[in-house]
């Protein structure tokens, strides 16, 4: 006899998977050959989950379904429906479990539940019922000593505890949540699985690891302890990933603001909706007649044409072109348009840097050999592209065009070395003669790059300074147009350093919540878009 729960896994009105095999009395699915797996799951990168976060067995099906069968051996418990609370909130929790290998298979050794605000709700070691073969300490962090001295509860005790605050309408969040529920021997229908919300670009059965998702999207490292994973850290990471996704999905729009009459309370703006997606980068063309965006889900660059009215304000915006999809890219860390308008640059979080023409044709593809790219930029002069990443160098290439205007080649120009760890960010000054860098090693550097690199001359290190790196995420840097001031953003604070002395002139603390995404330090020229004369200003784009 089998109890069957049905989960919906549909997306883009297209069915992704269908599983019909029944699970045996020992809760292990029959093994399929590699060929059968590919036939069942497919490897089409277009098979992706576009919108359904809640995989529920009760309602909301828009296609075929994923059937999961559990043995009714008396130990699996189904969460029960209850009377709605007065505020209508049944609770949202993140769940993570650790398991060990016993004579029966995988059994629960630890369960951690975290509330939506990151608060620890439940954390308990569990004593397995059967003889332990392998404590799986490398991944679980659980040792024989932990279980012998601190594990006082059985699986049944944990089930009773969880049923006290989890009911059928409580939303459970996790990564590969079916494994946790199977270990808990609990049947629950309202779940959000981050491995489904952020699918692998090859589609099922491939899944992105939680560590990869957090590093790519939240820009920080987890699971760094050699003694094993921290279930509290993993559960909180799942919560933070979903909060990041919600913020992105609630802002599926691009806003264009008028800078005329900026001193007034009401500012004119135009909203452009990004259908079924959101943008991670937006860049204007040099003539302001178009802008490009990097679409996250579609993983492609899209071009929008801007039509202006006689009064100078925007009359309409229309989608003009979509570039080929970035196949195999998890995320884009850099996007830009050369000031000459001759090429567009996009850079992945792996080691790929691609140059495009304005019609979406690939001009060149460069392997950065940085292990992982952190940042990529086009120089203000439009002559160079550069990238930094996991290795302690910034690599710079020259983009060469023939006199006729045709693309010729991308060739190595020079490298900025001297850091002892990965370079988080770098910044050009106004004429590309200076570059500032900031590294994970807790230092910033300024280089003179006005050199004859064709003759083998290397960049000259101007100065090295230290900054207080406290935040878990990456730091960011900007250099003033004249190359005399370097600004480092770490966490919610800005520090201003002199390139001449290396001393910190001022620090503005806690000016915003969260980490900075980018710092801009520019001179504002006389123009209709900006009132007043030339002045220097800084702008911080906070993480949301």
QUINOR-V740082 format. One record per residue. N is the residue number from 1. PHI is phi in whole degrees, 0 to 359 (NA if undefined). PSI is psi in whole degrees, 0 to 359 (* if undefined). OMEGA is omega in whole degrees, -180 to 180 (NA if undefined). Layout:
n=N phi=PHI psi=PSI omega=OMEGA
n=N phi=PHI psi=PSI omega=OMEGA
//
This chain:
n=1 phi=NA psi=136 omega=-177
n=2 phi=232 psi=143 omega=171
n=3 phi=260 psi=132 omega=-174
n=4 phi=243 psi=130 omega=173
n=5 phi=244 psi=138 omega=-176
n=6 phi=248 psi=128 omega=-180
n=7 phi=242 psi=138 omega=179
n=8 phi=272 psi=128 omega=179
n=9 phi=232 psi=50 omega=-176
n=10 phi=262 psi=158 omega=178
n=11 phi=196 psi=143 omega=-178
n=12 phi=55 psi=34 omega=-177
n=13 phi=55 psi=30 omega=-178
n=14 phi=225 psi=134 omega=-179
n=15 phi=284 psi=136 omega=-179
n=16 phi=262 psi=311 omega=-176
n=17 phi=221 psi=158 omega=174
n=18 phi=214 psi=121 omega=-176
n=19 phi=239 psi=125 omega=-175
n=20 phi=238 psi=350 omega=-178
n=21 phi=293 psi=142 omega=177
n=22 phi=271 psi=147 omega=179
n=23 phi=274 psi=139 omega=-177
n=24 phi=288 psi=178 omega=-179
n=25 phi=296 psi=343 omega=179
n=26 phi=260 psi=12 omega=173
n=27 phi=62 psi=35 omega=177
n=28 phi=236 psi=126 omega=-178
n=29 phi=286 psi=145 omega=177
n=30 phi=298 psi=138 omega=-176
n=31 phi=287 psi=138 omega=178
n=32 phi=252 psi=150 omega=178
n=33 phi=290 psi=163 omega=180
n=34 phi=301 psi=322 omega=180
n=35 phi=294 psi=315 omega=-180
n=36 phi=296 psi=323 omega=179
n=37 phi=298 psi=317 omega=-179
n=38 phi=292 psi=325 omega=178
n=39 phi=292 psi=323 omega=-176
n=40 phi=284 psi=313 omega=-173
n=41 phi=268 psi=324 omega=-177
n=42 phi=81 psi=160 omega=178
n=43 phi=234 psi=21 omega=-179
n=44 phi=286 psi=123 omega=-178
n=45 phi=295 psi=346 omega=179
n=46 phi=282 psi=346 omega=178
n=47 phi=280 psi=94 omega=-178
n=48 phi=221 psi=159 omega=-179
n=49 phi=268 psi=115 omega=-173
n=50 phi=269 psi=324 omega=-175
n=51 phi=216 psi=337 omega=-172
n=52 phi=280 psi=115 omega=176
n=53 phi=266 psi=324 omega=-177
n=54 phi=271 psi=115 omega=177
n=55 phi=263 psi=99 omega=-171
n=56 phi=243 psi=145 omega=-180
n=57 phi=268 psi=2 omega=-171
n=58 phi=255 psi=324 omega=-175
n=59 phi=198 psi=172 omega=171
n=60 phi=89 psi=15 omega=-180
n=61 phi=289 psi=136 omega=175
n=62 phi=235 psi=13 omega=-180
n=63 phi=190 psi=206 omega=176
n=64 phi=292 psi=175 omega=-173
n=65 phi=230 psi=163 omega=176
n=66 phi=256 psi=115 omega=-178
n=67 phi=265 psi=128 omega=176
n=68 phi=237 psi=124 omega=-176
n=69 phi=252 psi=139 omega=180
n=70 phi=235 psi=143 omega=179
n=71 phi=288 psi=134 omega=178
n=72 phi=271 psi=66 omega=-179
n=73 phi=270 psi=13 omega=176
n=74 phi=91 psi=354 omega=-176
n=75 phi=254 psi=335 omega=178
n=76 phi=285 psi=130 omega=179
n=77 phi=244 psi=138 omega=176
n=78 phi=261 psi=135 omega=176
n=79 phi=295 psi=145 omega=-173
n=80 phi=257 psi=148 omega=174
n=81 phi=284 psi=140 omega=-179
n=82 phi=231 psi=169 omega=177
n=83 phi=294 psi=132 omega=-179
n=84 phi=302 psi=138 omega=176
n=85 phi=293 psi=168 omega=-176
n=86 phi=299 psi=326 omega=180
n=87 phi=269 psi=0 omega=178
n=88 phi=73 psi=9 omega=-178
n=89 phi=259 psi=110 omega=179
n=90 phi=275 psi=353 omega=178
n=91 phi=103 psi=146 omega=175
n=92 phi=231 psi=123 omega=-176
n=93 phi=225 psi=149 omega=171
n=94 phi=258 psi=140 omega=-174
n=95 phi=234 psi=136 omega=173
n=96 phi=216 psi=135 omega=-178
n=97 phi=237 psi=151 omega=172
n=98 phi=244 psi=144 omega=-177
n=99 phi=232 psi=161 omega=173
n=100 phi=232 psi=167 omega=179
n=101 phi=265 psi=125 omega=177
n=102 phi=238 psi=181 omega=178
n=103 phi=296 psi=344 omega=179
n=104 phi=264 psi=345 omega=-176
n=105 phi=126 psi=212 omega=177
n=106 phi=283 psi=130 omega=177
n=107 phi=229 psi=153 omega=-175
n=108 phi=291 psi=135 omega=173
n=109 phi=237 psi=339 omega=179
n=110 phi=204 psi=143 omega=176
n=111 phi=225 psi=135 omega=180
n=112 phi=230 psi=133 omega=178
n=113 phi=236 psi=131 omega=-178
n=114 phi=237 psi=138 omega=179
n=115 phi=284 psi=169 omega=-177
n=116 phi=296 psi=337 omega=179
n=117 phi=271 psi=7 omega=179
n=118 phi=88 psi=3 omega=-178
n=119 phi=279 psi=137 omega=178
n=120 phi=288 psi=124 omega=-177
n=121 phi=258 psi=318 omega=-176
n=122 phi=210 psi=133 omega=179
n=123 phi=210 psi=119 omega=-172
n=124 phi=209 psi=137 omega=170
n=125 phi=275 psi=144 omega=-174
n=126 phi=237 psi=137 omega=179
n=127 phi=271 psi=115 omega=180
n=128 phi=296 psi=154 omega=-178
n=129 phi=279 psi=334 omega=-174
n=130 phi=248 psi=170 omega=-177
n=131 phi=295 psi=132 omega=-177
n=132 phi=275 psi=126 omega=177
n=133 phi=267 psi=317 omega=-177
n=134 phi=216 psi=125 omega=-180
n=135 phi=285 psi=351 omega=178
n=136 phi=57 psi=36 omega=-173
n=137 phi=299 psi=328 omega=-178
n=138 phi=304 psi=325 omega=-179
n=139 phi=254 psi=322 omega=-174
n=140 phi=275 psi=333 omega=-175
n=141 phi=77 psi=3 omega=-178
n=142 phi=267 psi=132 omega=179
n=143 phi=246 psi=168 omega=178
n=144 phi=299 psi=324 omega=179
n=145 phi=294 psi=321 omega=178
n=146 phi=301 psi=312 omega=-176
n=147 phi=288 psi=324 omega=-178
n=148 phi=289 psi=329 omega=-176
n=149 phi=257 psi=331 omega=-171
n=150 phi=244 psi=344 omega=-179
n=151 phi=276 psi=104 omega=-179
n=152 phi=250 psi=345 omega=-175
n=153 phi=256 psi=151 omega=175
n=154 phi=262 psi=174 omega=178
n=155 phi=301 psi=320 omega=-180
n=156 phi=297 psi=321 omega=178
n=157 phi=298 psi=318 omega=-179
n=158 phi=293 psi=319 omega=177
n=159 phi=301 psi=316 omega=179
n=160 phi=297 psi=320 omega=179
n=161 phi=296 psi=314 omega=-177
n=162 phi=293 psi=323 omega=179
n=163 phi=295 psi=344 omega=179
n=164 phi=289 psi=335 omega=-180
n=165 phi=227 psi=1 omega=176
n=166 phi=245 psi=124 omega=176
n=167 phi=237 psi=184 omega=-173
n=168 phi=298 psi=335 omega=-178
n=169 phi=261 psi=0 omega=176
n=170 phi=288 psi=135 omega=179
n=171 phi=272 psi=124 omega=176
n=172 phi=253 psi=132 omega=-180
n=173 phi=246 psi=139 omega=177
n=174 phi=191 psi=179 omega=178
n=175 phi=242 psi=115 omega=-171
n=176 phi=65 psi=49 omega=-170
n=177 phi=295 psi=336 omega=-180
n=178 phi=297 psi=329 omega=178
n=179 phi=291 psi=320 omega=179
n=180 phi=293 psi=316 omega=180
n=181 phi=293 psi=325 omega=178
n=182 phi=294 psi=319 omega=178
n=183 phi=294 psi=324 omega=177
n=184 phi=283 psi=344 omega=-176
n=185 phi=56 psi=48 omega=178
n=186 phi=238 psi=138 omega=177
n=187 phi=256 psi=119 omega=-177
n=188 phi=220 psi=137 omega=-172
n=189 phi=257 psi=345 omega=-175
n=190 phi=251 psi=94 omega=-174
n=191 phi=226 psi=156 omega=172
n=192 phi=234 psi=118 omega=-178
n=193 phi=251 psi=118 omega=-178
n=194 phi=294 psi=337 omega=176
n=195 phi=288 psi=342 omega=176
n=196 phi=268 psi=319 omega=180
n=197 phi=296 psi=324 omega=179
n=198 phi=242 psi=79 omega=-172
n=199 phi=287 psi=160 omega=174
n=200 phi=287 psi=145 omega=-176
n=201 phi=292 psi=345 omega=175
n=202 phi=271 psi=354 omega=-177
n=203 phi=80 psi=177 omega=179
n=204 phi=295 psi=150 omega=7
n=205 phi=273 psi=8 omega=-180
n=206 phi=287 psi=143 omega=179
n=207 phi=223 psi=144 omega=174
n=208 phi=281 psi=141 omega=-180
n=209 phi=287 psi=157 omega=178
n=210 phi=297 psi=322 omega=179
n=211 phi=298 psi=318 omega=179
n=212 phi=296 psi=317 omega=-179
n=213 phi=296 psi=315 omega=-178
n=214 phi=294 psi=319 omega=179
n=215 phi=294 psi=322 omega=-177
n=216 phi=283 psi=315 omega=-172
n=217 phi=265 psi=319 omega=-178
n=218 phi=265 psi=353 omega=176
n=219 phi=59 psi=45 omega=174
n=220 phi=210 psi=167 omega=-175
n=221 phi=255 psi=139 omega=172
n=222 phi=230 psi=172 omega=178
n=223 phi=56 psi=43 omega=180
n=224 phi=269 psi=345 omega=-177
n=225 phi=286 psi=126 omega=-179
n=226 phi=291 psi=345 omega=-179
n=227 phi=277 psi=358 omega=178
n=228 phi=128 psi=174 omega=-179
n=229 phi=286 psi=155 omega=174
n=230 phi=253 psi=113 omega=-176
n=231 phi=296 psi=328 omega=177
n=232 phi=293 psi=317 omega=178
n=233 phi=297 psi=318 omega=-179
n=234 phi=293 psi=318 omega=180
n=235 phi=296 psi=316 omega=178
n=236 phi=296 psi=324 omega=179
n=237 phi=298 psi=322 omega=178
n=238 phi=296 psi=318 omega=177
n=239 phi=299 psi=313 omega=-177
n=240 phi=294 psi=324 omega=177
n=241 phi=297 psi=319 omega=-180
n=242 phi=289 psi=324 omega=176
n=243 phi=295 psi=321 omega=176
n=244 phi=298 psi=316 omega=-179
n=245 phi=294 psi=318 omega=-180
n=246 phi=298 psi=316 omega=179
n=247 phi=299 psi=319 omega=179
n=248 phi=294 psi=316 omega=-175
n=249 phi=287 psi=337 omega=176
n=250 phi=277 psi=354 omega=179
n=251 phi=235 psi=53 omega=179
n=252 phi=277 psi=53 omega=-177
n=253 phi=209 psi=156 omega=174
n=254 phi=245 psi=129 omega=180
n=255 phi=251 psi=128 omega=175
n=256 phi=253 psi=125 omega=-175
n=257 phi=251 psi=144 omega=173
n=258 phi=275 psi=133 omega=179
n=259 phi=262 psi=7 omega=173
n=260 phi=282 psi=144 omega=180
n=261 phi=53 psi=47 omega=-176
n=262 phi=293 psi=340 omega=-178
n=263 phi=284 psi=347 omega=-180
n=264 phi=283 psi=159 omega=-178
n=265 phi=289 psi=320 omega=-179
n=266 phi=264 psi=128 omega=-179
n=267 phi=246 psi=131 omega=-180
n=268 phi=290 psi=136 omega=179
n=269 phi=213 psi=161 omega=178
n=270 phi=230 psi=131 omega=-178
n=271 phi=257 psi=130 omega=176
n=272 phi=242 psi=117 omega=-179
n=273 phi=280 psi=138 omega=175
n=274 phi=259 psi=106 omega=-171
n=275 phi=293 psi=127 omega=174
n=276 phi=54 psi=29 omega=-177
n=277 phi=197 psi=181 omega=172
n=278 phi=212 psi=160 omega=-175
n=279 phi=260 psi=137 omega=175
n=280 phi=261 psi=339 omega=177
n=281 phi=220 psi=145 omega=173
n=282 phi=224 psi=128 omega=-179
n=283 phi=225 psi=133 omega=176
n=284 phi=280 psi=149 omega=170
n=285 phi=285 psi=158 omega=-178
n=286 phi=303 psi=327 omega=-178
n=287 phi=268 psi=3 omega=179
n=288 phi=61 psi=20 omega=178
n=289 phi=265 psi=358 omega=179
n=290 phi=199 psi=163 omega=171
n=291 phi=216 psi=158 omega=-180
n=292 phi=241 psi=151 omega=178
n=293 phi=228 psi=152 omega=171
n=294 phi=259 psi=113 omega=180
n=295 phi=275 psi=129 omega=-171
n=296 phi=287 psi=306 omega=-176
n=297 phi=290 psi=315 omega=179
n=298 phi=288 psi=340 omega=177
n=299 phi=57 psi=51 omega=-178
n=300 phi=210 psi=158 omega=176
n=301 phi=273 psi=137 omega=179
n=302 phi=234 psi=139 omega=-177
n=303 phi=253 psi=133 omega=177
n=304 phi=242 psi=133 omega=180
n=305 phi=265 psi=137 omega=-177
n=306 phi=249 psi=124 omega=175
n=307 phi=252 psi=128 omega=-176
n=308 phi=255 psi=151 omega=177
n=309 phi=275 psi=170 omega=180
n=310 phi=301 psi=331 omega=-179
n=311 phi=280 psi=1 omega=178
n=312 phi=97 psi=343 omega=179
n=313 phi=277 psi=162 omega=-175
n=314 phi=284 psi=129 omega=178
n=315 phi=272 psi=316 omega=-180
n=316 phi=204 psi=159 omega=176
n=317 phi=230 psi=130 omega=-179
n=318 phi=228 psi=146 omega=178
n=319 phi=286 psi=127 omega=-175
n=320 phi=255 psi=324 omega=-171
n=321 phi=199 psi=143 omega=172
n=322 phi=241 psi=126 omega=-180
n=323 phi=286 psi=163 omega=175
n=324 phi=302 psi=148 omega=-178
n=325 phi=294 psi=145 omega=175
n=326 phi=282 psi=91 omega=-177
n=327 phi=290 psi=130 omega=176
n=328 phi=83 psi=2 omega=179
n=329 phi=268 psi=130 omega=175
n=330 phi=281 psi=322 omega=-178
n=331 phi=203 psi=160 omega=177
n=332 phi=252 psi=128 omega=-178
n=333 phi=253 psi=354 omega=180
n=334 phi=205 psi=140 omega=178
n=335 phi=210 psi=137 omega=-180
n=336 phi=195 psi=162 omega=175
n=337 phi=238 psi=132 omega=178
n=338 phi=295 psi=147 omega=-178
n=339 phi=297 psi=337 omega=177
n=340 phi=282 psi=345 omega=-178
n=341 phi=75 psi=14 omega=-176
n=342 phi=274 psi=335 omega=-177
n=343 phi=207 psi=162 omega=177
n=344 phi=238 psi=142 omega=-180
n=345 phi=242 psi=135 omega=170
n=346 phi=227 psi=147 omega=-173
n=347 phi=221 psi=134 omega=-179
n=348 phi=272 psi=170 omega=176
n=349 phi=278 psi=1 omega=176
n=350 phi=265 psi=248 omega=-180
n=351 phi=227 psi=18 omega=-176
n=352 phi=260 psi=134 omega=172
n=353 phi=229 psi=123 omega=-173
n=354 phi=240 psi=137 omega=173
n=355 phi=253 psi=136 omega=-179
n=356 phi=237 psi=154 omega=167
n=357 phi=273 psi=179 omega=-173
n=358 phi=286 psi=352 omega=178
n=359 phi=259 psi=7 omega=178
n=360 phi=87 psi=12 omega=177
n=361 phi=269 psi=135 omega=-178
n=362 phi=286 psi=124 omega=178
n=363 phi=272 psi=316 omega=-178
n=364 phi=199 psi=154 omega=176
n=365 phi=231 psi=127 omega=-175
n=366 phi=243 psi=135 omega=171
n=367 phi=269 psi=118 omega=-175
n=368 phi=283 psi=338 omega=-177
n=369 phi=56 psi=39 omega=179
n=370 phi=255 psi=6 omega=-177
n=371 phi=73 psi=304 omega=172
n=372 phi=216 psi=132 omega=177
n=373 phi=278 psi=137 omega=176
n=374 phi=255 psi=326 omega=-173
n=375 phi=205 psi=148 omega=175
n=376 phi=212 psi=140 omega=-177
n=377 phi=214 psi=158 omega=170
n=378 phi=260 psi=137 omega=180
n=379 phi=293 psi=152 omega=180
n=380 phi=302 psi=331 omega=179
n=381 phi=281 psi=350 omega=179
n=382 phi=77 psi=9 omega=-176
n=383 phi=267 psi=331 omega=-173
n=384 phi=238 psi=154 omega=165
n=385 phi=237 psi=147 omega=-177
n=386 phi=218 psi=157 omega=180
n=387 phi=213 psi=148 omega=174
n=388 phi=229 psi=163 omega=-177
n=389 phi=189 psi=216 omega=-173
n=390 phi=294 psi=327 omega=178
n=391 phi=279 psi=158 omega=-173
n=392 phi=277 psi=37 omega=-179
n=393 phi=227 psi=154 omega=168
n=394 phi=250 psi=125 omega=-177
n=395 phi=255 psi=135 omega=-175
n=396 phi=236 psi=133 omega=178
n=397 phi=239 psi=149 omega=175
n=398 phi=263 psi=132 omega=177
n=399 phi=261 psi=115 omega=-172
n=400 phi=254 psi=136 omega=175
n=401 phi=236 psi=149 omega=177
n=402 phi=286 psi=166 omega=179
n=403 phi=298 psi=334 omega=179
n=404 phi=284 psi=352 omega=-180
n=405 phi=98 psi=357 omega=180
n=406 phi=279 psi=146 omega=179
n=407 phi=295 psi=137 omega=-179
n=408 phi=252 psi=297 omega=-178
n=409 phi=192 psi=168 omega=170
n=410 phi=245 psi=122 omega=-177
n=411 phi=232 psi=149 omega=179
n=412 phi=296 psi=131 omega=179
n=413 phi=259 psi=297 omega=-180
n=414 phi=197 psi=173 omega=177
n=415 phi=231 psi=148 omega=174
n=416 phi=256 psi=115 omega=-177
n=417 phi=239 psi=171 omega=178
n=418 phi=130 psi=335 omega=177
n=419 phi=285 psi=158 omega=179
n=420 phi=255 psi=2 omega=178
n=421 phi=211 psi=180 omega=-177
n=422 phi=302 psi=149 omega=-179
n=423 phi=262 psi=115 omega=-179
n=424 phi=293 psi=314 omega=-170
n=425 phi=204 psi=161 omega=175
n=426 phi=210 psi=163 omega=-175
n=427 phi=211 psi=137 omega=174
n=428 phi=271 psi=150 omega=168
n=429 phi=275 psi=185 omega=-168
n=430 phi=297 psi=322 omega=-177
n=431 phi=254 psi=15 omega=177
n=432 phi=65 psi=19 omega=-179
n=433 phi=271 psi=347 omega=178
n=434 phi=225 psi=146 omega=175
n=435 phi=228 psi=134 omega=175
n=436 phi=252 psi=143 omega=180
n=437 phi=231 psi=154 omega=174
n=438 phi=225 psi=137 omega=-170
n=439 phi=235 psi=162 omega=175
n=440 phi=294 psi=343 omega=-179
n=441 phi=282 psi=1 omega=177
n=442 phi=88 psi=16 omega=179
n=443 phi=234 psi=156 omega=169
n=444 phi=240 psi=154 omega=-179
n=445 phi=222 psi=153 omega=174
n=446 phi=235 psi=135 omega=-176
n=447 phi=237 psi=146 omega=169
n=448 phi=269 psi=114 omega=-177
n=449 phi=251 psi=13 omega=175
n=450 phi=275 psi=81 omega=-171
n=451 phi=227 psi=167 omega=174
n=452 phi=262 psi=78 omega=-176
n=453 phi=292 psi=338 omega=178
n=454 phi=297 psi=334 omega=180
n=455 phi=263 psi=8 omega=177
n=456 phi=92 psi=7 omega=179
n=457 phi=286 psi=134 omega=180
n=458 phi=266 psi=156 omega=176
n=459 phi=300 psi=151 omega=-179
n=460 phi=257 psi=126 omega=177
n=461 phi=287 psi=121 omega=-180
n=462 phi=276 psi=315 omega=-176
n=463 phi=193 psi=153 omega=175
n=464 phi=236 psi=133 omega=179
n=465 phi=230 psi=160 omega=178
n=466 phi=254 psi=145 omega=174
n=467 phi=229 psi=159 omega=-176
n=468 phi=272 psi=97 omega=-177
n=469 phi=272 psi=101 omega=-177
n=470 phi=250 psi=332 omega=-173
n=471 phi=285 psi=156 omega=178
n=472 phi=284 psi=335 omega=-178
n=473 phi=270 psi=182 omega=-178
n=474 phi=287 psi=153 omega=173
n=475 phi=268 psi=162 omega=-180
n=476 phi=229 psi=158 omega=-174
n=477 phi=221 psi=151 omega=172
n=478 phi=215 psi=148 omega=177
n=479 phi=241 psi=142 omega=-178
n=480 phi=294 psi=159 omega=-178
n=481 phi=304 psi=326 omega=180
n=482 phi=271 psi=0 omega=176
n=483 phi=77 psi=18 omega=-176
n=484 phi=257 psi=345 omega=-177
n=485 phi=230 psi=134 omega=175
n=486 phi=244 psi=133 omega=179
n=487 phi=244 psi=129 omega=179
n=488 phi=244 psi=128 omega=176
n=489 phi=255 psi=126 omega=177
n=490 phi=224 psi=121 omega=-174
n=491 phi=64 psi=234 omega=180
n=492 phi=253 psi=21 omega=-175
n=493 phi=237 psi=152 omega=177
n=494 phi=242 psi=135 omega=177
n=495 phi=237 psi=135 omega=-177
n=496 phi=252 psi=125 omega=-177
n=497 phi=239 psi=146 omega=176
n=498 phi=272 psi=130 omega=177
n=499 phi=287 psi=337 omega=-179
n=500 phi=284 psi=321 omega=-175
n=501 phi=247 psi=338 omega=-176
n=502 phi=81 psi=358 omega=-178
n=503 phi=279 psi=151 omega=176
n=504 phi=277 psi=115 omega=-178
n=505 phi=280 psi=327 omega=-178
n=506 phi=195 psi=153 omega=175
n=507 phi=227 psi=128 omega=175
n=508 phi=254 psi=115 omega=-172
n=509 phi=261 psi=145 omega=172
n=510 phi=50 psi=49 omega=-180
n=511 phi=276 psi=349 omega=176
n=512 phi=200 psi=162 omega=179
n=513 phi=269 psi=144 omega=180
n=514 phi=88 psi=180 omega=-179
n=515 phi=266 psi=155 omega=180
n=516 phi=282 psi=143 omega=173
n=517 phi=269 psi=328 omega=-177
n=518 phi=196 psi=149 omega=174
n=519 phi=240 psi=136 omega=175
n=520 phi=242 psi=128 omega=177
n=521 phi=231 psi=104 omega=-170
n=522 phi=224 psi=159 omega=166
n=523 phi=268 psi=137 omega=180
n=524 phi=260 psi=115 omega=-178
n=525 phi=281 psi=171 omega=172
n=526 phi=294 psi=125 omega=178
n=527 phi=197 psi=160 omega=179
n=528 phi=298 psi=338 omega=-177
n=529 phi=281 psi=340 omega=-176
n=530 phi=233 psi=125 omega=177
n=531 phi=287 psi=152 omega=176
n=532 phi=85 psi=181 omega=-178
n=533 phi=268 psi=188 omega=-178
n=534 phi=297 psi=141 omega=177
n=535 phi=201 psi=161 omega=179
n=536 phi=261 psi=137 omega=179
n=537 phi=216 psi=155 omega=175
n=538 phi=241 psi=150 omega=-180
n=539 phi=222 psi=132 omega=179
n=540 phi=248 psi=128 omega=176
n=541 phi=262 psi=107 omega=-175
n=542 phi=282 psi=155 omega=173
n=543 phi=286 psi=137 omega=-178
n=544 phi=245 psi=* omega=NA
//
